[in-house]
Amino acid sequence: MGKDKQHHDIETGKNYPNQMEDPQLRWGFIRKVYSILTLQLLLTVAIASIVVVTPRINQFFHTRAGLITYIIIAVCTMISKELLCFFFHSANTLLTKGSCVS
């Protein structure tokens, strides 16, 4: 209780005691992440609205062929995601182990 507490002023931009990087760098990263998420959401809404509004596409997804197409797209997406994660995870593990050995 008798220890001197450091005061961190939010207006100075140094909110964390050990923050070494420029606060503008952090805010730039946050802006990039939110802009990517916004673009992904807008693209999803655009594609979903086209599927819902266009009667022929909407009716296609209500048939058996549309269901099979949807399942194939979902399975291919999951397989490609797993393969990419496996490849990058393996590469990351090999690089980490290689740097620790040398």
C-alpha positions as CSV (number, residue, x, y, z in Angstrom):
1,M,0.0,0.0,0.0
2,G,2.9,2.3,0.6
3,K,4.3,1.8,-2.9
4,D,4.3,4.7,-5.2
5,K,1.7,4.1,-8.0
6,Q,2.6,5.5,-11.4
7,H,-0.1,7.7,-13.0
8,H,-0.9,6.8,-16.6
9,D,-2.6,9.7,-18.4
10,I,-4.7,8.6,-21.4
11,E,-4.0,11.9,-23.2
12,T,-0.3,11.3,-23.3
13,G,-0.9,8.1,-25.3
14,K,1.2,5.9,-22.9
15,N,-1.6,3.8,-21.4
16,Y,0.6,0.8,-20.6
17,P,3.7,1.0,-18.4
18,N,6.0,-0.9,-20.7
19,Q,4.6,0.4,-24.0
20,M,7.6,1.0,-26.3
21,E,6.0,1.5,-29.7
22,D,4.4,4.6,-30.9
23,P,0.7,4.8,-30.1
24,Q,-0.1,5.8,-33.7
25,L,1.3,2.5,-34.8
26,R,-1.2,0.7,-32.5
27,W,-4.1,2.8,-33.7
28,G,-3.1,2.2,-37.4
29,F,-3.2,-1.5,-36.8
30,I,-6.6,-1.3,-35.1
31,R,-7.9,0.8,-38.1
32,K,-6.6,-1.9,-40.5
33,V,-8.2,-4.7,-38.6
34,Y,-11.6,-3.0,-38.4
35,S,-11.5,-2.0,-42.1
36,I,-10.8,-5.6,-43.1
37,L,-13.6,-6.9,-40.9
38,T,-15.9,-4.2,-42.3
39,L,-15.1,-5.2,-45.9
40,Q,-15.6,-8.9,-45.2
41,L,-19.0,-8.1,-43.6
42,L,-20.1,-6.0,-46.5
43,L,-19.0,-8.6,-49.0
44,T,-21.0,-11.3,-47.1
45,V,-24.0,-9.1,-47.0
46,A,-23.8,-8.3,-50.7
47,I,-23.5,-12.0,-51.7
48,A,-26.2,-13.1,-49.3
49,S,-28.6,-10.4,-50.5
50,I,-28.0,-11.4,-54.2
51,V,-28.8,-15.0,-53.3
52,V,-31.9,-14.0,-51.4
53,V,-33.2,-11.4,-53.9
54,T,-32.6,-13.3,-57.1
55,P,-35.4,-15.8,-57.5
56,R,-33.5,-18.4,-59.7
57,I,-30.5,-18.6,-57.3
58,N,-32.8,-18.7,-54.3
59,Q,-34.9,-21.5,-55.8
60,F,-31.7,-23.4,-56.8
61,F,-30.5,-23.6,-53.2
62,H,-33.9,-25.0,-52.2
63,T,-33.4,-28.0,-54.5
64,R,-31.4,-31.2,-53.9
65,A,-28.7,-30.0,-56.3
66,G,-28.4,-26.7,-54.5
67,L,-28.0,-28.6,-51.2
68,I,-25.3,-30.8,-52.6
69,T,-23.5,-27.7,-54.0
70,Y,-23.7,-26.0,-50.6
71,I,-22.3,-29.0,-48.9
72,I,-19.5,-29.3,-51.4
73,I,-18.6,-25.7,-51.0
74,A,-18.6,-26.0,-47.2
75,V,-16.5,-29.2,-47.2
76,C,-14.0,-27.7,-49.7
77,T,-13.7,-24.6,-47.5
78,M,-13.0,-26.6,-44.4
79,I,-10.5,-28.8,-46.1
80,S,-8.6,-25.9,-47.6
81,K,-8.6,-24.1,-44.2
82,E,-7.2,-27.2,-42.5
83,L,-4.5,-27.7,-45.1
84,L,-3.4,-24.1,-44.9
85,C,-3.4,-24.2,-41.1
86,F,-1.4,-27.5,-41.1
87,F,1.1,-26.1,-43.6
88,F,1.7,-22.8,-41.8
89,H,1.7,-24.5,-38.4
90,S,4.2,-27.0,-39.5
91,A,6.4,-24.3,-41.1
92,N,6.2,-22.3,-37.9
93,T,7.1,-25.3,-35.7
94,L,10.0,-26.2,-37.9
95,L,11.3,-22.6,-38.0
96,T,11.0,-22.3,-34.2
97,K,12.7,-25.6,-33.5
98,G,15.4,-24.7,-36.1
99,S,16.2,-21.4,-34.4
100,C,16.3,-23.0,-31.0
101,V,18.8,-25.7,-32.1
102,S,21.2,-23.2,-33.8
